[in-house]
């Protein structure tokens, strides 16, 4: 995965601020199914937010890093119980956000 500049990360944080979390990790923790769902969502959305519920034994920082490594994504931000991940889509029809990120210099 390519590295992002500070300006690109700041831009992604601004975009993610208006998004709602689309996944919640509960007491089952980090499963292969959860990682697969995140991978599929990143392919279509390029930027996702997820929450870790209070009944989960996972730590948000560790879980976000593990998911990012598993799906080859970049950790944009970890705040509270929420993690934000970014990965450019491999399909041109979904590459809307990645084109905007590339224009940020």
Biopython code that builds the backbone (N, CA, C, O; Angstrom):
import numpy as np
from Bio.PDB.StructureBuilder import StructureBuilder

atoms = [
    (1, "UNK", "N", (0.849, -1.185, 0.000)),
    (1, "UNK", "CA", (0.000, 0.000, 0.000)),
    (1, "UNK", "C", (0.883, 1.233, 0.000)),
    (1, "UNK", "O", (1.908, 1.287, 0.680)),
    (2, "UNK", "N", (0.475, 2.200, -0.760)),
    (2, "UNK", "CA", (1.243, 3.432, -0.804)),
    (2, "UNK", "C", (1.020, 4.230, 0.476)),
    (2, "UNK", "O", (-0.002, 4.097, 1.149)),
    (3, "UNK", "N", (1.991, 5.047, 0.782)),
    (3, "UNK", "CA", (1.852, 5.905, 1.953)),
    (3, "UNK", "C", (1.179, 7.206, 1.531)),
    (3, "UNK", "O", (1.285, 7.632, 0.381)),
    (4, "UNK", "N", (0.499, 7.818, 2.464)),
    (4, "UNK", "CA", (-0.215, 9.057, 2.204)),
    (4, "UNK", "C", (0.490, 10.218, 2.894)),
    (4, "UNK", "O", (1.092, 10.053, 3.955)),
    (5, "UNK", "N", (0.408, 11.379, 2.284)),
    (5, "UNK", "CA", (0.976, 12.572, 2.905)),
    (5, "UNK", "C", (0.049, 13.048, 4.021)),
    (5, "UNK", "O", (-1.086, 12.588, 4.141)),
    (6, "UNK", "N", (0.546, 13.968, 4.827)),
    (6, "UNK", "CA", (-0.271, 14.505, 5.917)),
    (6, "UNK", "C", (-1.486, 15.240, 5.376)),
    (6, "UNK", "O", (-2.561, 15.189, 5.974)),
    (7, "UNK", "N", (-1.323, 15.923, 4.249)),
    (7, "UNK", "CA", (-2.458, 16.631, 3.648)),
    (7, "UNK", "C", (-3.519, 15.660, 3.138)),
    (7, "UNK", "O", (-4.716, 15.925, 3.255)),
    (8, "UNK", "N", (-3.082, 14.534, 2.572)),
    (8, "UNK", "CA", (-4.028, 13.531, 2.097)),
    (8, "UNK", "C", (-4.785, 12.895, 3.259)),
    (8, "UNK", "O", (-5.989, 12.657, 3.164)),
    (9, "UNK", "N", (-4.080, 12.620, 4.355)),
    (9, "UNK", "CA", (-4.743, 12.053, 5.531)),
    (9, "UNK", "C", (-5.731, 13.061, 6.120)),
    (9, "UNK", "O", (-6.832, 12.690, 6.527)),
    (10, "UNK", "N", (-5.341, 14.316, 6.163)),
    (10, "UNK", "CA", (-6.244, 15.355, 6.661)),
    (10, "UNK", "C", (-7.496, 15.433, 5.791)),
    (10, "UNK", "O", (-8.605, 15.566, 6.308)),
    (11, "UNK", "N", (-7.323, 15.351, 4.478)),
    (11, "UNK", "CA", (-8.461, 15.365, 3.558)),
    (11, "UNK", "C", (-9.387, 14.172, 3.821)),
    (11, "UNK", "O", (-10.608, 14.325, 3.852)),
    (12, "UNK", "N", (-8.803, 12.987, 4.009)),
    (12, "UNK", "CA", (-9.607, 11.788, 4.265)),
    (12, "UNK", "C", (-10.356, 11.877, 5.593)),
    (12, "UNK", "O", (-11.488, 11.404, 5.699)),
    (13, "UNK", "N", (-9.731, 12.480, 6.604)),
    (13, "UNK", "CA", (-10.414, 12.681, 7.885)),
    (13, "UNK", "C", (-11.617, 13.587, 7.713)),
    (13, "UNK", "O", (-12.667, 13.348, 8.309)),
    (14, "UNK", "N", (-11.470, 14.640, 6.893)),
    (14, "UNK", "CA", (-12.590, 15.550, 6.646)),
    (14, "UNK", "C", (-13.729, 14.837, 5.939)),
    (14, "UNK", "O", (-14.894, 15.047, 6.274)),
    (15, "UNK", "N", (-13.409, 14.002, 4.971)),
    (15, "UNK", "CA", (-14.434, 13.250, 4.248)),
    (15, "UNK", "C", (-15.105, 12.243, 5.181)),
    (15, "UNK", "O", (-16.328, 12.103, 5.171)),
    (16, "UNK", "N", (-14.312, 11.548, 5.981)),
    (16, "UNK", "CA", (-14.836, 10.505, 6.865)),
    (16, "UNK", "C", (-15.698, 11.066, 7.987)),
    (16, "UNK", "O", (-16.558, 10.368, 8.523)),
    (17, "UNK", "N", (-15.471, 12.317, 8.340)),
    (17, "UNK", "CA", (-16.227, 12.931, 9.431)),
    (17, "UNK", "C", (-17.733, 12.855, 9.195)),
    (17, "UNK", "O", (-18.503, 12.711, 10.144)),
    (18, "UNK", "N", (-18.150, 12.951, 7.953)),
    (18, "UNK", "CA", (-19.574, 12.962, 7.619)),
    (18, "UNK", "C", (-20.137, 11.568, 7.375)),
    (18, "UNK", "O", (-21.343, 11.417, 7.179)),
    (19, "UNK", "N", (-19.292, 10.555, 7.384)),
    (19, "UNK", "CA", (-19.754, 9.180, 7.185)),
    (19, "UNK", "C", (-20.142, 8.557, 8.522)),
    (19, "UNK", "O", (-19.600, 8.903, 9.572)),
    (20, "UNK", "N", (-21.082, 7.642, 8.457)),
    (20, "UNK", "CA", (-21.450, 6.873, 9.643)),
    (20, "UNK", "C", (-20.727, 5.528, 9.598)),
    (20, "UNK", "O", (-20.449, 5.013, 8.515)),
    (21, "UNK", "N", (-20.422, 4.956, 10.760)),
    (21, "UNK", "CA", (-19.787, 3.631, 10.773)),
    (21, "UNK", "C", (-20.691, 2.593, 10.113)),
    (21, "UNK", "O", (-21.896, 2.560, 10.364)),
    (22, "UNK", "N", (-20.103, 1.745, 9.269)),
    (22, "UNK", "CA", (-20.908, 0.740, 8.574)),
    (22, "UNK", "C", (-20.732, -0.658, 9.166)),
    (22, "UNK", "O", (-21.481, -1.573, 8.821)),
    (23, "UNK", "N", (-19.757, -0.832, 10.048)),
    (23, "UNK", "CA", (-19.548, -2.122, 10.715)),
    (23, "UNK", "C", (-19.392, -1.912, 12.210)),
    (23, "UNK", "O", (-18.945, -0.861, 12.669)),
    (24, "UNK", "N", (-19.776, -2.947, 12.960)),
    (24, "UNK", "CA", (-19.571, -2.959, 14.406)),
    (24, "UNK", "C", (-18.954, -4.294, 14.792)),
    (24, "UNK", "O", (-19.446, -5.355, 14.406)),
    (25, "UNK", "N", (-17.881, -4.229, 15.553)),
    (25, "UNK", "CA", (-17.241, -5.440, 16.029)),
    (25, "UNK", "C", (-17.710, -5.690, 17.453)),
    (25, "UNK", "O", (-17.551, -4.833, 18.322)),
    (26, "UNK", "N", (-18.284, -6.851, 17.691)),
    (26, "UNK", "CA", (-18.829, -7.173, 19.001)),
    (26, "UNK", "C", (-17.996, -8.184, 19.749)),
    (26, "UNK", "O", (-16.771, -8.209, 19.635)),
    (27, "UNK", "N", (-18.671, -9.013, 20.512)),
    (27, "UNK", "CA", (-17.976, -9.946, 21.397)),
    (27, "UNK", "C", (-17.230, -11.059, 20.660)),
    (27, "UNK", "O", (-16.351, -11.697, 21.241)),
    (28, "UNK", "N", (-17.566, -11.300, 19.389)),
    (28, "UNK", "CA", (-16.835, -12.311, 18.628)),
    (28, "UNK", "C", (-15.434, -11.825, 18.262)),
    (28, "UNK", "O", (-14.551, -12.629, 17.961)),
    (29, "UNK", "N", (-15.239, -10.529, 18.290)),
    (29, "UNK", "CA", (-13.917, -9.971, 18.006)),
    (29, "UNK", "C", (-13.605, -9.956, 16.525)),
    (29, "UNK", "O", (-14.501, -9.874, 15.684)),
    (30, "UNK", "N", (-12.347, -10.036, 16.225)),
    (30, "UNK", "CA", (-11.847, -9.949, 14.859)),
    (30, "UNK", "C", (-11.902, -11.324, 14.207)),
    (30, "UNK", "O", (-11.082, -12.192, 14.503)),
    (31, "UNK", "N", (-12.869, -11.517, 13.323)),
    (31, "UNK", "CA", (-13.045, -12.806, 12.651)),
    (31, "UNK", "C", (-12.697, -12.664, 11.174)),
    (31, "UNK", "O", (-12.594, -11.556, 10.647)),
    (32, "UNK", "N", (-12.519, -13.807, 10.518)),
    (32, "UNK", "CA", (-12.240, -13.802, 9.081)),
    (32, "UNK", "C", (-13.406, -13.209, 8.300)),
    (32, "UNK", "O", (-13.197, -12.531, 7.294)),
    (33, "UNK", "N", (-14.622, -13.458, 8.752)),
    (33, "UNK", "CA", (-15.807, -12.921, 8.082)),
    (33, "UNK", "C", (-15.816, -11.400, 8.169)),
    (33, "UNK", "O", (-16.129, -10.727, 7.187)),
    (34, "UNK", "N", (-15.477, -10.855, 9.327)),
    (34, "UNK", "CA", (-15.424, -9.404, 9.499)),
    (34, "UNK", "C", (-14.383, -8.795, 8.554)),
    (34, "UNK", "O", (-14.651, -7.784, 7.904)),
    (35, "UNK", "N", (-13.218, -9.399, 8.479)),
    (35, "UNK", "CA", (-12.163, -8.902, 7.603)),
    (35, "UNK", "C", (-12.603, -8.979, 6.141)),
    (35, "UNK", "O", (-12.336, -8.064, 5.363)),
    (36, "UNK", "N", (-13.269, -10.057, 5.771)),
    (36, "UNK", "CA", (-13.750, -10.208, 4.398)),
    (36, "UNK", "C", (-14.787, -9.141, 4.052)),
    (36, "UNK", "O", (-14.772, -8.599, 2.947)),
    (37, "UNK", "N", (-15.684, -8.838, 4.985)),
    (37, "UNK", "CA", (-16.688, -7.801, 4.753)),
    (37, "UNK", "C", (-16.039, -6.426, 4.617)),
    (37, "UNK", "O", (-16.450, -5.632, 3.771)),
    (38, "UNK", "N", (-15.040, -6.139, 5.434)),
    (38, "UNK", "CA", (-14.314, -4.873, 5.343)),
    (38, "UNK", "C", (-13.610, -4.782, 3.994)),
    (38, "UNK", "O", (-13.614, -3.726, 3.362)),
    (39, "UNK", "N", (-13.009, -5.872, 3.553)),
    (39, "UNK", "CA", (-12.313, -5.904, 2.272)),
    (39, "UNK", "C", (-13.273, -5.587, 1.122)),
    (39, "UNK", "O", (-12.945, -4.798, 0.235)),
    (40, "UNK", "N", (-14.451, -6.199, 1.140)),
    (40, "UNK", "CA", (-15.448, -5.954, 0.093)),
    (40, "UNK", "C", (-15.955, -4.518, 0.131)),
    (40, "UNK", "O", (-16.154, -3.903, -0.916)),
    (41, "UNK", "N", (-16.165, -3.983, 1.321)),
    (41, "UNK", "CA", (-16.650, -2.608, 1.456)),
    (41, "UNK", "C", (-15.597, -1.614, 0.975)),
    (41, "UNK", "O", (-15.936, -0.622, 0.331)),
    (42, "UNK", "N", (-14.331, -1.866, 1.278)),
    (42, "UNK", "CA", (-13.266, -0.978, 0.828)),
    (42, "UNK", "C", (-13.157, -0.976, -0.698)),
    (42, "UNK", "O", (-12.817, 0.047, -1.293)),
    (43, "UNK", "N", (-13.440, -2.098, -1.323)),
    (43, "UNK", "CA", (-13.375, -2.173, -2.781)),
    (43, "UNK", "C", (-14.404, -1.246, -3.427)),
    (43, "UNK", "O", (-14.145, -0.651, -4.472)),
    (44, "UNK", "N", (-15.569, -1.131, -2.797)),
    (44, "UNK", "CA", (-16.629, -0.296, -3.365)),
    (44, "UNK", "C", (-16.613, 1.136, -2.852)),
    (44, "UNK", "O", (-16.954, 2.059, -3.592)),
    (45, "UNK", "N", (-16.226, 1.335, -1.604)),
    (45, "UNK", "CA", (-16.324, 2.669, -0.996)),
    (45, "UNK", "C", (-14.998, 3.394, -0.874)),
    (45, "UNK", "O", (-14.967, 4.625, -0.849)),
    (46, "UNK", "N", (-13.928, 2.668, -0.801)),
    (46, "UNK", "CA", (-12.560, 3.179, -0.631)),
    (46, "UNK", "C", (-12.279, 3.761, 0.755)),
    (46, "UNK", "O", (-11.120, 3.806, 1.166)),
    (47, "UNK", "N", (-13.284, 4.200, 1.473)),
    (47, "UNK", "CA", (-13.111, 4.771, 2.813)),
    (47, "UNK", "C", (-14.244, 4.256, 3.691)),
    (47, "UNK", "O", (-15.418, 4.432, 3.366)),
    (48, "UNK", "N", (-13.890, 3.622, 4.800)),
    (48, "UNK", "CA", (-14.931, 3.098, 5.695)),
    (48, "UNK", "C", (-14.615, 3.454, 7.140)),
    (48, "UNK", "O", (-13.470, 3.708, 7.515)),
    (49, "UNK", "N", (-15.683, 3.462, 7.934)),
    (49, "UNK", "CA", (-15.600, 3.651, 9.381)),
    (49, "UNK", "C", (-16.205, 2.423, 10.042)),
    (49, "UNK", "O", (-17.166, 1.846, 9.533)),
    (50, "UNK", "N", (-15.645, 2.026, 11.168)),
    (50, "UNK", "CA", (-16.245, 0.939, 11.941)),
    (50, "UNK", "C", (-16.069, 1.207, 13.430)),
    (50, "UNK", "O", (-15.150, 1.906, 13.856)),
    (51, "UNK", "N", (-16.975, 0.632, 14.201)),
    (51, "UNK", "CA", (-16.948, 0.773, 15.666)),
    (51, "UNK", "C", (-16.596, -0.547, 16.314)),
    (51, "UNK", "O", (-16.837, -1.618, 15.758)),
    (52, "UNK", "N", (-16.021, -0.451, 17.500)),
    (52, "UNK", "CA", (-15.853, -1.617, 18.360)),
    (52, "UNK", "C", (-16.755, -1.397, 19.557)),
    (52, "UNK", "O", (-16.636, -0.398, 20.268)),
    (53, "UNK", "N", (-17.652, -2.333, 19.771)),
    (53, "UNK", "CA", (-18.609, -2.208, 20.866)),
    (53, "UNK", "C", (-17.931, -2.466, 22.206)),
    (53, "UNK", "O", (-16.844, -3.040, 22.266)),
    (54, "UNK", "N", (-18.585, -2.035, 23.272)),
    (54, "UNK", "CA", (-18.007, -2.169, 24.610)),
    (54, "UNK", "C", (-17.843, -3.617, 25.047)),
    (54, "UNK", "O", (-16.971, -3.921, 25.861)),
    (55, "UNK", "N", (-18.681, -4.526, 24.511)),
    (55, "UNK", "CA", (-18.588, -5.919, 24.929)),
    (55, "UNK", "C", (-17.500, -6.692, 24.186)),
    (55, "UNK", "O", (-17.319, -7.886, 24.425)),
    (56, "UNK", "N", (-16.780, -6.031, 23.295)),
    (56, "UNK", "CA", (-15.689, -6.669, 22.572)),
    (56, "UNK", "C", (-14.412, -6.615, 23.414)),
    (56, "UNK", "O", (-14.159, -5.643, 24.126)),
    (57, "UNK", "N", (-13.629, -7.666, 23.316)),
    (57, "UNK", "CA", (-12.362, -7.708, 24.045)),
    (57, "UNK", "C", (-11.223, -7.101, 23.236)),
    (57, "UNK", "O", (-10.108, -6.971, 23.743)),
    (58, "UNK", "N", (-11.485, -6.730, 21.989)),
    (58, "UNK", "CA", (-10.456, -6.160, 21.116)),
    (58, "UNK", "C", (-10.161, -4.708, 21.501)),
    (58, "UNK", "O", (-11.051, -3.977, 21.935)),
    (59, "UNK", "N", (-8.930, -4.312, 21.340)),
    (59, "UNK", "CA", (-8.527, -2.915, 21.501)),
    (59, "UNK", "C", (-8.613, -2.267, 20.125)),
    (59, "UNK", "O", (-8.196, -2.860, 19.130)),
    (60, "UNK", "N", (-9.148, -1.061, 20.066)),
    (60, "UNK", "CA", (-9.393, -0.407, 18.780)),
    (60, "UNK", "C", (-8.118, -0.220, 17.968)),
    (60, "UNK", "O", (-8.120, -0.468, 16.762)),
    (61, "UNK", "N", (-7.055, 0.201, 18.588)),
    (61, "UNK", "CA", (-5.805, 0.423, 17.864)),
    (61, "UNK", "C", (-5.238, -0.857, 17.276)),
    (61, "UNK", "O", (-4.840, -0.893, 16.111)),
    (62, "UNK", "N", (-5.204, -1.903, 18.086)),
    (62, "UNK", "CA", (-4.683, -3.191, 17.623)),
    (62, "UNK", "C", (-5.558, -3.782, 16.530)),
    (62, "UNK", "O", (-5.047, -4.300, 15.537)),
    (63, "UNK", "N", (-6.870, -3.709, 16.705)),
    (63, "UNK", "CA", (-7.796, -4.272, 15.726)),
    (63, "UNK", "C", (-7.719, -3.523, 14.398)),
    (63, "UNK", "O", (-7.733, -4.140, 13.333)),
    (64, "UNK", "N", (-7.640, -2.200, 14.460)),
    (64, "UNK", "CA", (-7.567, -1.400, 13.242)),
    (64, "UNK", "C", (-6.285, -1.707, 12.474)),
    (64, "UNK", "O", (-6.309, -1.838, 11.250)),
    (65, "UNK", "N", (-5.185, -1.821, 13.177)),
    (65, "UNK", "CA", (-3.909, -2.149, 12.537)),
    (65, "UNK", "C", (-3.953, -3.545, 11.922)),
    (65, "UNK", "O", (-3.473, -3.744, 10.806)),
    (66, "UNK", "N", (-4.520, -4.505, 12.634)),
    (66, "UNK", "CA", (-4.616, -5.876, 12.126)),
    (66, "UNK", "C", (-5.488, -5.944, 10.877)),
    (66, "UNK", "O", (-5.149, -6.638, 9.919)),
    (67, "UNK", "N", (-6.606, -5.228, 10.883)),
    (67, "UNK", "CA", (-7.494, -5.220, 9.714)),
    (67, "UNK", "C", (-6.784, -4.555, 8.538)),
    (67, "UNK", "O", (-6.838, -5.057, 7.416)),
    (68, "UNK", "N", (-6.119, -3.430, 8.791)),
    (68, "UNK", "CA", (-5.419, -2.713, 7.718)),
    (68, "UNK", "C", (-4.352, -3.593, 7.072)),
    (68, "UNK", "O", (-4.208, -3.596, 5.850)),
    (69, "UNK", "N", (-3.608, -4.335, 7.880)),
    (69, "UNK", "CA", (-2.592, -5.233, 7.339)),
    (69, "UNK", "C", (-3.219, -6.367, 6.553)),
    (69, "UNK", "O", (-2.683, -6.773, 5.522)),
    (70, "UNK", "N", (-4.349, -6.890, 7.024)),
    (70, "UNK", "CA", (-5.004, -8.023, 6.359)),
    (70, "UNK", "C", (-5.588, -7.638, 5.004)),
    (70, "UNK", "O", (-5.591, -8.450, 4.079)),
    (71, "UNK", "N", (-6.082, -6.409, 4.879)),
    (71, "UNK", "CA", (-6.737, -5.997, 3.626)),
    (71, "UNK", "C", (-5.883, -5.015, 2.823)),
    (71, "UNK", "O", (-6.352, -4.474, 1.822)),
    (72, "UNK", "N", (-4.640, -4.778, 3.244)),
    (72, "UNK", "CA", (-3.715, -3.869, 2.567)),
    (72, "UNK", "C", (-4.291, -2.457, 2.464)),
    (72, "UNK", "O", (-4.336, -1.867, 1.384)),
    (73, "UNK", "N", (-4.728, -1.932, 3.600)),
    (73, "UNK", "CA", (-5.321, -0.597, 3.663)),
    (73, "UNK", "C", (-4.458, 0.313, 4.532)),
    (73, "UNK", "O", (-3.498, -0.129, 5.163)),
    (74, "UNK", "N", (-4.819, 1.585, 4.547)),
    (74, "UNK", "CA", (-4.123, 2.584, 5.359)),
    (74, "UNK", "C", (-5.037, 2.991, 6.507)),
    (74, "UNK", "O", (-6.221, 3.255, 6.298)),
    (75, "UNK", "N", (-4.491, 3.041, 7.714)),
    (75, "UNK", "CA", (-5.243, 3.539, 8.859)),
    (75, "UNK", "C", (-5.246, 5.059, 8.768)),
    (75, "UNK", "O", (-4.195, 5.694, 8.859)),
    (76, "UNK", "N", (-6.436, 5.643, 8.587)),
    (76, "UNK", "CA", (-6.558, 7.093, 8.496)),
    (76, "UNK", "C", (-6.606, 7.690, 9.889)),
    (76, "UNK", "O", (-5.911, 8.664, 10.183)),
    (77, "UNK", "N", (-7.441, 7.093, 10.759)),
    (77, "UNK", "CA", (-7.587, 7.634, 12.107)),
    (77, "UNK", "C", (-8.191, 6.580, 13.026)),
    (77, "UNK", "O", (-8.988, 5.742, 12.603)),
    (78, "UNK", "N", (-7.797, 6.643, 14.274)),
    (78, "UNK", "CA", (-8.410, 5.860, 15.348)),
    (78, "UNK", "C", (-8.787, 6.866, 16.409)),
    (78, "UNK", "O", (-7.928, 7.553, 16.962)),
    (79, "UNK", "N", (-10.075, 6.952, 16.693)),
    (79, "UNK", "CA", (-10.543, 7.923, 17.687)),
    (79, "UNK", "C", (-11.672, 7.280, 18.493)),
    (79, "UNK", "O", (-12.656, 6.803, 17.928)),
    (80, "UNK", "N", (-11.521, 7.272, 19.805)),
    (80, "UNK", "CA", (-12.533, 6.640, 20.657)),
    (80, "UNK", "C", (-12.621, 5.160, 20.361)),
    (80, "UNK", "O", (-11.628, 4.440, 20.463)),
    (81, "UNK", "N", (-13.810, 4.700, 19.994)),
    (81, "UNK", "CA", (-14.042, 3.296, 19.638)),
    (81, "UNK", "C", (-14.224, 3.144, 18.135)),
    (81, "UNK", "O", (-14.779, 2.146, 17.677)),
    (82, "UNK", "N", (-13.762, 4.125, 17.363)),
    (82, "UNK", "CA", (-13.985, 4.139, 15.918)),
    (82, "UNK", "C", (-12.659, 4.111, 15.170)),
    (82, "UNK", "O", (-11.710, 4.814, 15.519)),
    (83, "UNK", "N", (-12.619, 3.279, 14.131)),
    (83, "UNK", "CA", (-11.462, 3.207, 13.253)),
    (83, "UNK", "C", (-11.869, 3.599, 11.843)),
    (83, "UNK", "O", (-12.986, 3.314, 11.412)),
    (84, "UNK", "N", (-10.960, 4.253, 11.123)),
    (84, "UNK", "CA", (-11.221, 4.677, 9.754)),
    (84, "UNK", "C", (-10.110, 4.120, 8.870)),
    (84, "UNK", "O", (-8.925, 4.302, 9.149)),
    (85, "UNK", "N", (-10.515, 3.434, 7.796)),
    (85, "UNK", "CA", (-9.568, 2.818, 6.871)),
    (85, "UNK", "C", (-9.778, 3.334, 5.457)),
    (85, "UNK", "O", (-10.895, 3.674, 5.067)),
    (86, "UNK", "N", (-8.680, 3.390, 4.685)),
    (86, "UNK", "CA", (-8.744, 3.825, 3.289)),
    (86, "UNK", "C", (-7.910, 2.886, 2.429)),
    (86, "UNK", "O", (-6.811, 2.479, 2.805)),
    (87, "UNK", "N", (-8.460, 2.551, 1.265)),
    (87, "UNK", "CA", (-7.716, 1.797, 0.258)),
    (87, "UNK", "C", (-8.298, 2.125, -1.113)),
    (87, "UNK", "O", (-9.508, 2.007, -1.308)),
    (88, "UNK", "N", (-7.467, 2.531, -2.060)),
    (88, "UNK", "CA", (-7.996, 2.801, -3.393)),
    (88, "UNK", "C", (-8.586, 1.531, -4.004)),
    (88, "UNK", "O", (-8.049, 0.438, -3.825)),
    (89, "UNK", "N", (-9.677, 1.684, -4.714)),
    (89, "UNK", "CA", (-10.332, 0.551, -5.355)),
    (89, "UNK", "C", (-9.524, 0.086, -6.554)),
    (89, "UNK", "O", (-8.843, 0.884, -7.199)),
    (90, "UNK", "N", (-9.598, -1.190, -6.850)),
    (90, "UNK", "CA", (-8.905, -1.721, -8.020)),
    (90, "UNK", "C", (-9.770, -1.606, -9.272)),
    (90, "UNK", "O", (-9.276, -1.792, -10.384)),
    (91, "UNK", "N", (-11.055, -1.303, -9.101)),
    (91, "UNK", "CA", (-11.967, -1.180, -10.237)),
    (91, "UNK", "C", (-12.171, 0.301, -10.572)),
    (91, "UNK", "O", (-12.519, 1.092, -9.696)),
    (92, "UNK", "N", (-11.956, 0.675, -11.831)),
    (92, "UNK", "CA", (-12.055, 2.091, -12.216)),
    (92, "UNK", "C", (-13.397, 2.752, -11.904)),
    (92, "UNK", "O", (-13.438, 3.950, -11.624)),
    (93, "UNK", "N", (-14.488, 1.997, -11.948)),
    (93, "UNK", "CA", (-15.793, 2.633, -11.708)),
    (93, "UNK", "C", (-15.992, 3.056, -10.257)),
    (93, "UNK", "O", (-16.863, 3.878, -9.970)),
    (94, "UNK", "N", (-15.202, 2.510, -9.341)),
    (94, "UNK", "CA", (-15.298, 2.879, -7.926)),
    (94, "UNK", "C", (-14.211, 3.864, -7.499)),
    (94, "UNK", "O", (-14.178, 4.266, -6.336)),
    (95, "UNK", "N", (-13.330, 4.258, -8.402)),
    (95, "UNK", "CA", (-12.193, 5.107, -8.054)),
    (95, "UNK", "C", (-12.557, 6.590, -8.091)),
    (95, "UNK", "O", (-11.978, 7.355, -8.863)),
    (96, "UNK", "N", (-13.500, 6.988, -7.271)),
    (96, "UNK", "CA", (-13.895, 8.392, -7.193)),
    (96, "UNK", "C", (-13.057, 9.100, -6.139)),
    (96, "UNK", "O", (-12.421, 10.117, -6.418)),
    (97, "UNK", "N", (-13.061, 8.563, -4.942)),
    (97, "UNK", "CA", (-12.327, 9.178, -3.837)),
    (97, "UNK", "C", (-10.821, 9.131, -4.061)),
    (97, "UNK", "O", (-10.115, 10.085, -3.733)),
    (98, "UNK", "N", (-10.324, 8.032, -4.616)),
    (98, "UNK", "CA", (-8.874, 7.913, -4.826)),
    (98, "UNK", "C", (-8.360, 8.956, -5.819)),
    (98, "UNK", "O", (-7.209, 9.380, -5.719)),
    (99, "UNK", "N", (-9.191, 9.375, -6.773)),
    (99, "UNK", "CA", (-8.785, 10.425, -7.705)),
    (99, "UNK", "C", (-8.700, 11.764, -6.978)),
    (99, "UNK", "O", (-7.803, 12.563, -7.249)),
    (100, "UNK", "N", (-9.628, 12.010, -6.059)),
    (100, "UNK", "CA", (-9.592, 13.244, -5.265)),
    (100, "UNK", "C", (-8.363, 13.249, -4.349)),
    (100, "UNK", "O", (-7.706, 14.278, -4.192)),
    (101, "UNK", "N", (-8.061, 12.105, -3.753)),
    (101, "UNK", "CA", (-6.890, 12.004, -2.864)),
    (101, "UNK", "C", (-5.611, 12.236, -3.660)),
    (101, "UNK", "O", (-4.683, 12.876, -3.164)),
    (102, "UNK", "N", (-5.551, 11.722, -4.889)),
    (102, "UNK", "CA", (-4.361, 11.908, -5.716)),
    (102, "UNK", "C", (-4.161, 13.378, -6.074)),
    (102, "UNK", "O", (-3.027, 13.817, -6.261)),
    (103, "UNK", "N", (-5.253, 14.146, -6.172)),
    (103, "UNK", "CA", (-5.158, 15.571, -6.514)),
    (103, "UNK", "C", (-4.703, 16.427, -5.335)),
    (103, "UNK", "O", (-4.236, 17.548, -5.536)),
    (104, "UNK", "N", (-4.832, 15.916, -4.107)),
    (104, "UNK", "CA", (-4.401, 16.660, -2.923)),
    (104, "UNK", "C", (-2.887, 16.607, -2.843)),
    (104, "UNK", "O", (-2.292, 15.530, -2.835)),
    (105, "UNK", "N", (-2.281, 17.754, -2.786)),
    (105, "UNK", "CA", (-0.806, 17.790, -2.764)),
    (105, "UNK", "C", (-0.332, 18.594, -1.582)),
    (105, "UNK", "O", (0.873, 18.746, -1.382)),
]
sb = StructureBuilder()
sb.init_structure("model")
sb.init_model(0)
sb.init_chain("A")
sb.init_seg("    ")
for serial, (resi, resn, name, xyz) in enumerate(atoms, 1):
    if name == "N":
        sb.init_residue(resn, " ", resi, " ")
    sb.init_atom(name, np.array(xyz, "f"), 0.0, 1.0, " ", f" {name:<3s}", serial, name[0])
structure = sb.get_structure()
